[in-house]
Amino acid sequence: MKFELRKSKVLRNLLIVVGLLLIGNLFAVFLRFNTEGMESKITRLLIKLFDFNLEANLPTYFSSLVLLSNGILLALIGRRHKALGNKFWHWLGLSTIFVFLALDEMIQIHEQLRAPMEKLFNTSGLLYFAWFIPYIIVTIIIALAYFKFMMRLPKHVLKLFIIAGVLYVFGAVGMEAISGMHAEVEGQYTFAYAMMYSFEELLEMLGAVVFFYALLVYITSEFKNLKVRFKPKKNKENKVAKA
C-alpha cells in the first residue's frame, strides 16, 4: 500500500484543531470572568482543560506535540542528508532546539528563570516577565549561526520558515512583553490580560503549525524519490494457494 502525503490537508486539519482550541479557550475565559464565586465542577473542568494560561491541558499537549513532531521531522531530514553525504548538523541542531521547546512547553522550564532574572535585572515595563531575556540572547545567537544555512534553503521553504519564526517569536516574546507591561500595572486577573495571553498562545501554535507544514513542503520537494510503503502481511490462505 502506497502512502501519499497531502500537505495542504495536514495543514488544514491542524488549523482546524487550533481554531477549536481557541474557541475552547475563549469559552473558558468567559466562564472564568462570569462564574466567579459560583463555579461548578464542570465549569472548573472546562477552564482547566482549555484555558491557554494553564498548564497540562489540551492546548499545552497540542503545542508540545506539534513542536516535538517538528523536532522528529528535522531529525529525519538530517539523517536523510547524512545518508546522501550532505551537510546535516544544522538540521540535527534545529531538531534538538525543537525537542527542548516541546519539553519547555510541557513543564514550563522558562518560568523557573523568571524570579532570578527579575531579581538580577530588577526589570519592569516590557521586561516585567524577565524570563525571556536569556531566550532573546540565545535566539539572536542561533539566528546569526543559521543565517548562511537559511539562505541556502529553497525560497518557498525559506518564506515559510520566516513566517513561522515571526509568528512564534512575536507570540512568545513580543506578546509576553506587552502582557507583562499590562500585568505590572493592572495585575494578571483582568480580561485584557486574558486576551493578551490568548493571542500570545495562538501565535505560538500557528508558528509551530506553519513550521511543520514548511518541513513537509521541504521533504516532498527536496526528496522527491522518497517513498513510504506499507506491505500488507500475506495471510495463510495466500500461502496455501501459492503452494
Backbone hydrogen bonds, N-H to C=O, Kabsch-Sander energy under -0.5 kcal/mol:
donor,donor_aa,acceptor,acceptor_aa,energy
3,F,228,V,-2.2
4,E,2,K,-0.6
5,L,3,F,-0.5
6,R,4,E,-0.6
7,K,5,L,-0.8
10,V,6,R,-2.2
11,L,7,K,-2.7
12,R,8,S,-2.5
13,N,9,K,-2.4
14,L,10,V,-2.3
15,L,11,L,-2.4
16,I,12,R,-2.0
17,V,13,N,-2.0
18,V,14,L,-2.3
19,G,15,L,-2.5
20,L,16,I,-2.4
21,L,17,V,-2.6
22,L,18,V,-2.3
23,I,19,G,-2.2
24,G,20,L,-2.5
25,N,21,L,-2.4
26,L,22,L,-2.7
27,F,23,I,-2.2
28,A,24,G,-2.1
29,V,25,N,-2.6
30,F,26,L,-2.3
31,L,27,F,-2.4
32,R,28,A,-2.4
33,F,29,V,-1.9
34,N,30,F,-1.1
35,T,31,L,-1.5
38,M,35,T,-2.3
44,R,40,S,-2.5
45,L,41,K,-2.2
46,L,42,I,-2.5
47,I,43,T,-2.3
48,K,44,R,-2.4
49,L,45,L,-2.5
50,F,46,L,-2.0
51,D,47,I,-2.3
54,L,51,D,-1.6
58,L,49,L,-1.4
61,Y,57,N,-2.6
62,F,58,L,-2.6
63,S,59,P,-2.6
64,S,60,T,-2.5
65,L,61,Y,-2.4
66,V,62,F,-2.4
67,L,63,S,-2.5
68,L,64,S,-2.6
69,S,65,L,-2.5
70,N,66,V,-2.2
71,G,67,L,-2.0
72,I,68,L,-2.2
73,L,69,S,-2.6
74,L,70,N,-2.5
75,A,71,G,-1.9
76,L,72,I,-2.3
77,I,73,L,-2.5
78,G,74,L,-2.4
79,R,75,A,-2.4
80,R,76,L,-2.2
81,H,77,I,-2.5
82,K,78,G,-2.2
83,A,79,R,-2.3
84,L,80,R,-1.5
85,G,82,K,-1.2
86,N,81,H,-3.2
92,L,88,F,-1.8
93,G,89,W,-2.4
94,L,90,H,-2.2
95,S,91,W,-2.1
96,T,92,L,-2.1
97,I,93,G,-1.9
98,F,94,L,-2.4
99,V,95,S,-2.1
100,F,96,T,-2.1
101,L,97,I,-2.3
102,A,98,F,-2.2
103,L,99,V,-2.1
104,D,100,F,-3.0
105,E,101,L,-2.5
106,M,102,A,-1.6
107,I,103,L,-2.6
108,Q,104,D,-2.0
111,E,108,Q,-0.6
112,Q,108,Q,-0.5
112,Q,109,I,-1.6
113,L,110,H,-1.4
114,R,110,H,-0.5
114,R,111,E,-0.7
115,A,111,E,-0.6
117,M,113,L,-2.2
118,E,114,R,-2.6
119,K,115,A,-2.3
120,L,116,P,-2.3
121,F,117,M,-2.6
122,N,118,E,-1.6
127,L,124,S,-1.7
128,Y,125,G,-1.9
130,A,128,Y,-1.4
132,F,129,F,-1.1
133,I,130,A,-1.7
135,Y,131,W,-0.6
136,I,132,F,-2.6
137,I,133,I,-1.9
138,V,134,P,-2.4
139,T,135,Y,-2.5
140,I,136,I,-2.4
141,I,137,I,-2.1
142,I,138,V,-2.5
143,A,139,T,-2.5
144,L,140,I,-2.2
145,A,141,I,-2.4
146,Y,142,I,-2.1
147,F,144,L,-0.8
150,M,146,Y,-2.7
151,M,147,F,-2.1
152,R,148,K,-0.9
152,R,149,F,-0.7
153,L,150,M,-1.5
157,V,154,P,-0.5
158,L,154,P,-2.8
159,K,155,K,-2.3
160,L,156,H,-1.2
161,F,157,V,-2.5
162,I,158,L,-2.6
163,I,159,K,-2.5
164,A,160,L,-2.6
165,G,161,F,-2.6
166,V,162,I,-2.8
167,L,163,I,-2.4
168,Y,164,A,-2.5
169,V,165,G,-2.8
170,F,166,V,-2.4
171,G,167,L,-1.8
172,A,168,Y,-3.1
173,V,169,V,-2.9
174,G,169,V,-1.3
175,M,170,F,-2.8
176,E,171,G,-0.5
177,A,173,V,-2.4
178,I,174,G,-2.0
179,S,175,M,-2.9
180,G,176,E,-1.9
181,M,177,A,-1.9
182,H,178,I,-1.7
183,A,179,S,-2.8
184,E,180,G,-2.1
185,V,181,M,-0.9
185,V,182,H,-0.5
186,E,182,H,-3.3
187,G,182,H,-0.6
187,G,183,A,-1.3
190,T,188,Q,-1.0
194,A,190,T,-1.8
195,M,191,F,-2.1
196,M,192,A,-1.8
197,Y,193,Y,-2.6
198,S,194,A,-1.7
199,F,195,M,-2.2
200,E,196,M,-2.4
201,E,197,Y,-2.4
202,L,198,S,-2.0
203,L,199,F,-2.3
204,E,200,E,-1.9
205,M,201,E,-2.4
206,L,202,L,-2.6
207,G,203,L,-2.5
208,A,204,E,-2.2
209,V,205,M,-2.4
210,V,206,L,-2.8
211,F,207,G,-2.0
212,F,208,A,-1.9
213,Y,209,V,-2.3
214,A,210,V,-2.5
215,L,211,F,-2.2
216,L,212,F,-1.8
217,V,213,Y,-2.4
218,Y,214,A,-2.4
219,I,215,L,-2.6
220,T,216,L,-2.4
221,S,217,V,-1.6
222,E,218,Y,-3.0
223,F,219,I,-2.1
226,L,223,F,-1.7
229,R,227,K,-0.5
230,F,1,M,-3.1
231,K,229,R,-0.6
239,K,235,N,-1.6
240,V,236,K,-2.5
241,A,237,E,-2.5
242,K,238,N,-2.3
243,A,239,K,-1.8
